[in-house]
């Protein structure tokens, strides 16, 4: 069993290495992590310090991305904004995936009444547009870092529950699960040792793609005024602040917008690469089309 798992992992790595787009996404994600960790060292100026004498300065040697309407360095704010965006993405995905995986296991393995209750709750949540529902929750809770996390988490857990339930339903029909049951193994042992390890890989792929979705949702809430509050730099809020100066100082929207686009693109490329490496048949179907 262990040898088979190692062989599958080697095949997974080999398939992933062949995908140049996925490798590019992985490199950009690693660079983003580097920026998040070393933002204080990379930032040329204090991201929250106002200097009215330098307001709306065009990109130059001292301010490579220019300054905003308060004279704050846009480059420094973009670098520090990566911390907020990536933190929200990782925290929300971590919490939502944990909730969804637990409920998906209960739903897929137990079946019956628990399955009906959980899946009907998922259907009810999916009946609303995700951004609209997150916006409504954020409007009730108010603006703030933790309120944004809670609002998006309430929306995001459903996808993980559905994916995990489908994986559990597929895995639990295998012969080794039946053999464990016939030997008298407990349900907890079967789930933790046989089912979850073989059903968790799709969740990893969904989580990677989900980080991009969460970052976009957080930026949308920030743009609408329900995200992290000033003076903390956040990409969505920076877009909203630059909206009034779009013609006079377009760099206020260009650079935060590029940061959002590149980050989301990187996670999407990485997620697609993980999915293709896990199941090469998906890539072959897309090539045939």
Secondary structure, DSSP 8 states (H G I E B T S, - for coil): -HHHHHHHHHHHHHHHHT-HHHHHHHHHHHHHHHHHHTHHHH-SS-TT---GGGTT--S-SSSTT-B-TT--BHHHHHHHHHHHHHHHHHHHHHHHHHHHHHHHHIIIII-HHHHHHHHHHHHHHHTS-HHHHHHHHHHHH-SSHHHHHHHHHHHHHHHHHHHHHHHHHHHTTSHHHHHHHHTT--HHHHIIIIIHHHHSHHHHHHHHHHHHHHHHHHHHHHHTT-SS-TTS--HHHHHHHHHTTTTT-THHHHHHHHHHHHHHHHHHHHHHHHHHHH-HHHHHHHHH-
